[in-house]
Protein backbone atom coordinates (compact mmCIF):
# COMPACT_ATOMS: atom_id res chain seq x y z
CA UNK A 1 0.00 0.00 0.00
CA UNK A 2 1.14 3.50 -0.62
CA UNK A 3 1.64 6.00 2.14
CA UNK A 4 -1.40 8.08 1.14
CA UNK A 5 -3.69 5.02 1.14
CA UNK A 6 -2.51 4.07 4.64
CA UNK A 7 -3.00 7.62 5.88
CA UNK A 8 -6.49 7.76 4.40
CA UNK A 9 -7.38 4.43 6.04
CA UNK A 10 -6.14 5.61 9.45
CA UNK A 11 -8.09 8.86 9.14
CA UNK A 12 -11.29 6.98 8.21
CA UNK A 13 -10.95 4.67 11.23
CA UNK A 14 -10.36 7.66 13.51
CA UNK A 15 -13.38 9.48 12.09
CA UNK A 16 -15.62 6.43 12.57
CA UNK A 17 -14.37 6.11 16.14
CA UNK A 18 -15.26 9.71 16.91
CA UNK A 19 -18.69 9.32 15.32
CA UNK A 20 -19.37 6.23 17.44
CA UNK A 21 -18.41 8.05 20.63
CA UNK A 22 -20.75 10.88 19.78
CA UNK A 23 -23.58 8.43 19.12
CA UNK A 24 -23.08 6.63 22.43
CA UNK A 25 -22.97 9.95 24.28
CA UNK A 26 -26.24 11.02 22.64
CA UNK A 27 -27.89 7.73 23.55
CA UNK A 28 -26.76 8.15 27.16
CA UNK A 29 -28.23 11.63 27.30
CA UNK A 30 -31.53 10.38 25.86
CA UNK A 31 -31.71 7.62 28.47
CA UNK A 32 -30.92 10.11 31.22
CA UNK A 33 -33.75 12.40 30.14
CA UNK A 34 -36.15 9.45 29.90
CA UNK A 35 -35.18 8.33 33.42
CA UNK A 36 -35.70 11.81 34.82
CA UNK A 37 -39.12 12.04 33.18
CA UNK A 38 -40.18 8.66 34.58
CA UNK A 39 -38.97 9.63 38.06
CA UNK A 40 -40.84 12.93 37.87
CA UNK A 41 -44.07 11.26 36.77
CA UNK A 42 -43.74 8.63 39.50
CA UNK A 43 -43.27 11.35 42.10
CA UNK A 44 -46.38 13.17 40.90
CA UNK A 45 -48.45 9.96 40.96
CA UNK A 46 -47.72 9.38 44.63
C-alpha positions as a LaTeX table, in Angstrom:
\begin{tabular}{lrrr}
\hline
Residue & $x$ (\AA) & $y$ (\AA) & $z$ (\AA) \\
\hline
Unk1 & 0.00 & 0.00 & 0.00 \\
Unk2 & 1.14 & 3.50 & $-0.62$ \\
Unk3 & 1.64 & 6.00 & 2.14 \\
Unk4 & $-1.40$ & 8.08 & 1.14 \\
Unk5 & $-3.69$ & 5.02 & 1.14 \\
Unk6 & $-2.51$ & 4.07 & 4.64 \\
Unk7 & $-3.00$ & 7.62 & 5.88 \\
Unk8 & $-6.49$ & 7.76 & 4.40 \\
Unk9 & $-7.38$ & 4.43 & 6.04 \\
Unk10 & $-6.14$ & 5.61 & 9.45 \\
Unk11 & $-8.09$ & 8.86 & 9.14 \\
Unk12 & $-11.29$ & 6.98 & 8.21 \\
Unk13 & $-10.95$ & 4.67 & 11.23 \\
Unk14 & $-10.36$ & 7.66 & 13.51 \\
Unk15 & $-13.38$ & 9.48 & 12.09 \\
Unk16 & $-15.62$ & 6.43 & 12.57 \\
Unk17 & $-14.37$ & 6.11 & 16.14 \\
Unk18 & $-15.26$ & 9.71 & 16.91 \\
Unk19 & $-18.69$ & 9.32 & 15.32 \\
Unk20 & $-19.37$ & 6.23 & 17.44 \\
Unk21 & $-18.41$ & 8.05 & 20.63 \\
Unk22 & $-20.75$ & 10.88 & 19.78 \\
Unk23 & $-23.58$ & 8.43 & 19.12 \\
Unk24 & $-23.08$ & 6.63 & 22.43 \\
Unk25 & $-22.97$ & 9.95 & 24.28 \\
Unk26 & $-26.24$ & 11.02 & 22.64 \\
Unk27 & $-27.89$ & 7.73 & 23.55 \\
Unk28 & $-26.76$ & 8.15 & 27.16 \\
Unk29 & $-28.23$ & 11.63 & 27.30 \\
Unk30 & $-31.53$ & 10.38 & 25.86 \\
Unk31 & $-31.71$ & 7.62 & 28.47 \\
Unk32 & $-30.92$ & 10.11 & 31.22 \\
Unk33 & $-33.75$ & 12.40 & 30.14 \\
Unk34 & $-36.15$ & 9.45 & 29.90 \\
Unk35 & $-35.18$ & 8.33 & 33.42 \\
Unk36 & $-35.70$ & 11.81 & 34.82 \\
Unk37 & $-39.12$ & 12.04 & 33.18 \\
Unk38 & $-40.18$ & 8.66 & 34.58 \\
Unk39 & $-38.97$ & 9.63 & 38.06 \\
Unk40 & $-40.84$ & 12.93 & 37.87 \\
Unk41 & $-44.07$ & 11.26 & 36.77 \\
Unk42 & $-43.74$ & 8.63 & 39.50 \\
Unk43 & $-43.27$ & 11.35 & 42.10 \\
Unk44 & $-46.38$ & 13.17 & 40.90 \\
Unk45 & $-48.45$ & 9.96 & 40.96 \\
Unk46 & $-47.72$ & 9.38 & 44.63 \\
\hline
\end{tabular}
